[in-house]
Amino acid sequence: MFTFKKHIYQGQYASFERDYTDIKLKKKVVGNIVEIRNGYYQVGFMVVKQDILEDKNPNCEWRWIFLAKTFSNEKEAREFVNFGYEKIIKKYNLYCLGD
């Protein structure tokens, strides 16, 4: 099961940054949920590249993928991700970013 951590920007320049939510697997970040436009949310995951040059960047061993489905609120996105937990971890080789 995935866990989540919400990041809310505060301070003088907070209006220029979008809040986002980390998606975690075993306390390591594997993706995020971010508002993309007018209250719609998108889910992205970090996946290990099969070929280091598949995105023409040899300096990084992972890349972002985004689900085509968008959500009307963050709660709906969280529920969708946890409902599809088994399928997601079977289909994608998730890259764990953490300590």
Stockholm file with secondary structure:
# STOCKHOLM 1.0

chainA/1-99         MFTFKKHIYQGQYASFERDYTDIKLKKKVVGNIVEIRNGYYQVGFMVVKQDILEDKNPNCEWRWIFLAKTFSNEKEAREFVNFGYEKIIKKYNLYCLGD
#=GR chainA/1-99 SS CCEEEEECCCSTTGGGSCCEEEEEETTEEEEEEEEEETTEEEEEEEEECSSTTTTSCTTCSEEEEEEEEEESSHHHHHHHHHHTHHHHHHHCCBCCBCC
#=GC SS_cons        CCEEEEECCCSTTGGGSCCEEEEEETTEEEEEEEEEETTEEEEEEEEECSSTTTTSCTTCSEEEEEEEEEESSHHHHHHHHHHTHHHHHHHCCBCCBCC
//
